[in-house]
Amino acid sequence: MRKKIVAGNWKMNKNFQEGIELALAIQHQMNDYKGECEVILIPPAVHISKIRELIDHKNLFIGGQNCSEHDSGAYTGEI
């Protein structure tokens, strides 16, 4: 049986502080999580290290995406 995965990125729609708040809110929601699937947060590449420092949950993982020259929107572009 395949393991289920839930992954979400915020592309360029969150600034650094908003991304931290989102990650911490998701981590808080995971306190009651039973572990039916892997949950992956995917911040912009330049935010990965700080988000990784803040996240401390055995069922919450961090992925990565590129950044874009656009201020916001569904862009990832190149770093």
Secondary structure, 3 states (H helix, E strand, C coil): CCCEEEEEECCCCCCHHHHHHHHHHHHHHHHHCCCCEEEEEECEHHHHHHHHHHCCCCCEEECCECCCCCCCCCCCCCC
